[in-house]
Every structure is written in structure tokens, then in C-alpha cells.
Amino acid sequence: MHDWQYSERARNLTSSAIREILKVTERPDVISFAGGLPSPATFPVAEMRAAADRVLTESPQAALQYSATEGFAPLREWVAKRYSRDGLTVAPENVLITTGSQQGLDLIGKIFIDEGSRVLVEAPSYLGALQSFSLFAPKYVPVPTDDHGLLPEALTPELVAGARFLYAMPNFQNPTGRRLPMARREALAAIAKRDGLAIIEDDPYGELDYEGQRLPSLMSLAPEHVLYMGSFSKVLAPGLRLGFIIGPKTVIAKLVQAKQAADLHTPSLTQRIAYEVVKDGFLDTHIPSIRTLYAAQAQAMLASLKKHMPADATWTTPAGGMFIWLTLPTGIDTMQLLEKAIAQNVAFVPGAPFYVGTPQSNTLRLSFVTVPPEKIEIGVARLGALIADALTRRAA
């Protein structure tokens, strides 16, 4: 048998904690609050089918051929027009279409991170970003957060000095569900301008505000200092694998070079199908229906938590997105709790993997959007009983 000699980078690779948990949740008897998956009920199947038929009827050769690395020009124009708001003008040249947001994270890591580069991240932060950036061996610097998200005052000139960028998720953050208030957005933009701090603004959930009360992006407040990442996964379908990056033309050009080496271009077919679906304002009626569904699911889980959780447990109350973040009393290890929960056919994601510094092992993430309300009640009740039992054992 040949002894394959892996690179040091490959030897340092680890599997995502969430992906490993999801293998267990594929069992039909498991009530899974683990995956951050959009509800299949929101997928516009009929519109996709009709759009695919039009694309393959009207422009089949172009749809099945190689195309430009930057992306399908009409789709880039659509993105540019949609995000030209809050005083910001976006040109198509400011837009790169990516193969999902995850590719965007990979490309950003490639062009900005050298081994040992300082990268600022929220504590906790999105696990998929940490996993992607870790390939390039940065030195992570955690930035403190509270119930309203990242604390701008923690970004002192000393902390910011020499950092390649701050990675932040201002809207309904994964994993906590928190949204950064307007005053903090303005403070972050001021710090970026004052200290020359680059910010990666990852915004897959921004459209999922239950009340439809959108806040201005960091990009609109400090456009020369922000790379904005968006996705079609949460508003159309993740199977399309379509995301985008908006930023200064010089940075987009460098990202294009990295993408050429990665995959030449995002699939022509899916780009054209997505454009065909969204071009005439479909999202203006589709997104409100997603918001309504997710708001009802969130309320069902919040009501169940209030009913079944011990008094010592606390949780976030999201105004949008897909997640609720639980904090249990110190001393409860949610990794150990997960084993007992899976034995009871309930799954969640322990909080520890979302931290780059000292993890808060008494935290966990719950996703509510794919579980019907009656099963949310059952799952939360089981989880509450397990937590109460753990607290009793700890006190004994």
C-alpha cells in the first residue's frame, strides 16, 4: 500500500463538528436542532423548474459552456443594483459571484492570510469561517461580545494594529442570533476609518429579519474598508451553491485571480437559473413568506424554552435568522450533554467549537427552522429534562 505524504496543511485539517453531528441526525427518529439548514418548505421548486426550462430552451449552449470568472454579467448587475442603497453605489465591477459563501471565505483566506497573520474574530464566531481560515494558519484574536453582539470599544488601536481583518457577522449572527445595533455599526465604521481596519462583513441572514426592519450594512458606512459577503442559500436554495462578494475593485480583481486557480468560475447553469428566478422581483414576495415561517418557528421554540428550561438557563431572543444561543450554568459541559441528548434522540451543536480562545463549554446552539412546532416542544422538553438532571447531579 502506498504511503501518501500529506502536506502539513492537510495534516492539520479537522472535520467540522457540525458535519459530524449531522451524520447522526439523518436518522428519522432524531429531532435535530443541530444543522443551520434552511427549511425545504421555502425552496421555490416550481419557479426553479420553470427557470431551468427557460434557460435550457433559450440559451442552452451558453448555460452549459465555460464562462467568465467574475460571474454571469446580468446576475452581477442585479446584485449591484440591489445593494446600491443607504447612500452606497455598487457597480457590477464591485461584484464577484462565488460558489457559495464558503468559497468566498476560502478566497479571502488565500489573498489575506499568511501563516501567523493576526485575524480578529467575534467570540463566539461562525464555525465555517474558522474552519476555512484555519487552513492558512492565522493567529486568531478573539473580540469580546455581549447580548448585543461585538463590543466596538474592545477594538483598541493596539488590538487592531497589524490585523489583516476583522471577520464579523452583524445580522442574526451564527451561532448566537444577535444583531449588531446601529450605534455599534457606526462605531465599527469609525474605527475602520480611523485605524485602517479591514472588515469582512458576512451577511447570509440579513434578509431574514422577522419584522423586515433592515439596518444599514457596515459596507454602506465604510465602503473602502469592508468586503461584504452575501448568499442565495437562505433566500432561494443552498443547493445552487451561489454566493457573492462586494468590495473595492482592486480587491475584487485579486479575488478573481484566486478564483481562477480554484474553479475557473461558478457554474454557468445555476447562475443563469438563479438570475431567471430573481430578475423580475420574485424575492420581494418570496422573502416575506420565509420571514413569516421562521418567526413562527422561533416563537414556538422560545415558548418551549420558557416552559421547559431550568431557571438557571438563559438564551437569546432573536429578531431574525435561524438560531437561538443557550447559556447554561458554569460547570455544565454541553459536549457531554450532547451524548446524552442523542441517546434521547435530540441533537444540538455544543458551543465550544465556535470559540478560538478559551471556549465557553456551557453554551449550545439551537436551530429551529426545519423542525415543526410540535416536535420543537418534544425536543426542548427532553433537552430541559437532561439539563435539569445535569444540574441536580452537579449539586449532589
Residue pairs with C-beta under 8 A, 6 or more apart in sequence:
9 135
9 137
12 134
12 135
12 137
13 135
14 131
16 127
16 128
16 131
17 127
17 349
17 350
17 353
18 34
18 35
18 36
18 127
18 349
18 353
21 34
21 35
21 338
21 347
21 349
22 32
22 34
22 35
24 30
24 342
24 347
25 32
25 34
25 35
25 347
27 345
29 345
30 342
30 345
30 346
30 347
31 345
31 346
31 347
31 371
31 375
31 376
31 378
31 379
31 382
32 346
32 347
32 370
32 371
33 346
33 347
33 348
33 365
33 366
33 367
33 368
33 371
33 379
34 347
34 348
34 349
34 367
35 367
35 370
36 174
36 322
36 323
36 367
37 238
37 367
37 369
37 370
38 233
38 234
38 237
38 238
38 290
38 322
38 369
38 370
39 290
39 293
39 294
39 297
39 369
39 370
40 370
41 293
42 286
42 289
42 290
42 293
43 236
43 237
44 236
44 237
44 277
44 282
44 286
47 277
47 282
48 236
48 237
48 273
48 277
51 273
51 274
51 276
51 277
52 269
52 273
54 276
55 63
55 269
55 272
55 273
55 276
56 63
59 272
62 268
62 272
63 268
63 269
63 272
64 268
64 269
65 268
66 264
66 265
66 268
67 265
67 268
67 271
68 265
69 256
69 259
69 260
69 264
69 265
70 76
70 95
70 96
70 97
70 252
70 256
70 265
71 95
71 96
71 97
71 244
71 265
71 266
71 271
72 97
72 268
72 271
72 272
72 275
73 92
74 275
74 279
75 97
75 271
75 272
75 274
75 275
76 92
76 95
76 96
76 97
76 244
77 92
78 275
78 278
78 279
79 90
79 92
79 95
79 97
79 230
79 244
79 246
80 90
80 91
80 92
80 94
80 95
80 246
81 90
83 90
83 217
83 219
83 228
83 230
83 246
84 90
85 220
86 216
86 217
86 220
86 221
87 220
88 217
88 219
88 220
88 223
90 246
91 249
93 249
93 252
94 246
94 247
94 248
94 249
94 252
95 244
95 245
95 246
95 252
96 244
96 245
96 252
96 255
96 256
96 259
97 242
97 243
97 244
97 266
97 271
98 104
98 107
98 242
98 243
98 244
98 245
98 259
98 266
99 241
99 242
99 243
99 263
99 266
99 267
100 231
100 233
100 238
100 241
100 242
100 243
101 202
101 204
101 229
101 230
101 231
101 233
101 243
102 128
102 132
102 243
103 243
103 259
103 262
103 263
103 266
104 229
104 243
104 244
104 245
105 128
105 129
105 132
105 133
105 202
105 229
106 132
106 135
106 262
107 245
107 255
107 258
107 259
107 262
108 133
108 165
108 200
108 227
108 245
108 255
109 132
109 133
109 135
109 136
109 138
110 136
110 258
111 251
111 254
111 255
111 258
112 164
112 165
112 198
113 119
113 133
113 136
113 137
113 138
113 164
114 136
115 136
115 137
115 138
116 137
116 138
116 139
117 136
117 138
117 139
117 164
118 138
118 139
118 141
118 162
118 163
118 164
119 133
119 138
119 139
119 140
119 141
119 163
119 164
119 165
119 167
120 140
120 141
120 143
120 155
120 159
120 160
120 163
120 165
120 166
120 167
121 129
121 130
121 140
121 141
121 142
121 143
121 166
121 167
121 356
122 142
122 143
122 145
122 149
122 150
122 167
122 168
122 169
122 173
123 142
123 143
123 144
123 145
123 355
123 356
123 357
124 145
124 175
124 176
124 351
124 354
124 355
124 360
124 363
125 142
125 167
125 169
125 354
125 355
125 356
126 167
126 169
126 173
126 174
126 175
126 202
126 354
127 174
127 175
127 353
127 354
129 167
129 202
130 140
130 353
130 354
130 356
133 140
133 167
138 164
140 356
140 357
141 159
141 163
142 355
142 356
142 357
143 150
143 151
143 154
143 155
143 159
143 166
144 150
144 151
144 154
145 151
145 176
145 178
147 178
147 316
148 178
148 179
148 180
148 181
148 184
149 170
149 173
149 176
149 178
149 179
149 180
149 181
149 184
150 168
150 170
150 180
150 184
150 188
151 184
152 184
152 187
152 188
152 191
153 187
155 166
155 188
155 191
155 195
155 197
157 195
160 166
160 191
160 195
160 197
161 195
163 197
163 198
164 198
165 197
165 198
165 199
165 200
165 227
166 188
166 197
166 198
166 199
166 200
167 200
167 202
168 180
168 188
168 199
168 200
168 201
168 202
168 218
169 201
169 202
169 203
169 205
170 179
170 180
170 185
170 201
170 203
170 206
170 215
170 217
170 218
171 179
171 180
171 203
171 205
171 206
171 209
171 215
171 320
171 321
172 178
172 179
172 205
172 206
172 208
172 209
172 318
172 319
172 320
172 321
172 322
172 323
173 179
173 205
173 321
173 323
174 204
174 205
174 321
174 322
174 323
174 365
175 323
175 325
175 349
175 351
175 354
175 365
176 316
176 323
176 325
176 365
177 316
177 318
177 320
177 321
177 322
177 323
177 324
177 325
178 316
178 318
178 325
179 209
179 215
179 318
179 319
179 320
180 188
180 215
181 215
182 215
182 216
185 215
185 216
185 218
185 221
186 221
188 199
188 218
188 221
188 222
189 218
189 221
189 222
189 225
191 197
192 198
192 199
192 218
192 222
192 225
192 226
193 222
193 225
196 225
197 225
198 225
198 226
198 227
199 218
199 222
199 225
199 226
199 227
200 226
200 227
200 229
201 217
201 218
201 219
201 226
201 227
201 228
201 229
202 229
203 217
203 228
203 229
203 230
204 229
204 230
204 231
204 233
204 234
205 234
205 320
205 321
205 322
206 214
206 217
206 230
207 214
207 234
207 235
207 283
207 287
207 290
208 234
208 235
208 287
208 290
208 291
208 294
208 320
208 321
208 322
209 291
209 319
209 320
210 291
210 294
210 295
210 298
210 319
210 320
211 319
211 320
212 288
212 291
217 226
217 228
218 226
218 228
219 226
219 227
219 228
219 246
219 247
223 248
224 248
226 247
227 245
227 246
227 247
227 251
228 245
228 246
228 247
229 243
229 244
229 245
230 243
230 244
230 245
230 246
231 242
231 243
231 244
232 240
232 242
232 243
232 274
233 240
233 241
233 242
233 243
234 290
234 322
235 283
235 286
235 287
235 290
236 242
236 274
236 277
236 278
236 283
240 270
240 273
240 274
241 266
241 267
241 270
242 266
242 270
242 271
242 274
245 252
245 255
247 255
259 265
291 320
293 369
294 320
294 321
294 322
294 368
294 369
296 373
297 368
297 369
297 371
297 373
297 376
298 318
298 324
298 368
300 368
300 373
300 376
300 377
301 324
301 366
301 368
301 376
301 380
302 315
302 317
302 324
304 376
304 377
304 380
304 381
305 313
305 315
305 324
305 326
305 380
305 384
307 380
307 381
308 380
308 381
308 383
308 384
308 385
309 315
309 326
309 380
309 384
309 387
310 384
310 387
310 388
310 391
312 328
312 329
312 391
313 326
313 327
313 328
313 329
313 387
314 326
314 327
315 324
315 325
315 326
315 327
316 323
316 324
316 325
317 324
318 324
322 367
322 368
322 369
323 365
323 366
323 367
323 368
324 365
324 366
324 368
325 351
325 363
325 364
325 365
325 366
326 363
326 364
326 365
326 366
327 360
327 362
327 363
328 334
328 362
328 363
328 364
328 387
328 390
329 362
329 391
329 394
330 362
331 362
331 394
332 361
332 362
332 387
332 390
332 391
332 394
333 361
333 362
334 348
334 350
334 351
334 352
334 361
334 362
334 363
334 364
335 350
335 352
335 361
337 350
337 364
337 386
337 387
337 390
338 347
338 348
338 350
338 364
340 386
341 347
341 348
341 382
341 383
341 386
344 382
344 386
345 382
346 379
346 382
346 383
346 386
348 364
348 365
348 366
348 383
349 364
349 365
349 367
350 361
350 363
350 364
351 359
351 360
351 361
351 362
351 363
351 364
351 365
352 359
352 360
352 361
352 363
353 359
354 363
354 365
368 376
371 379
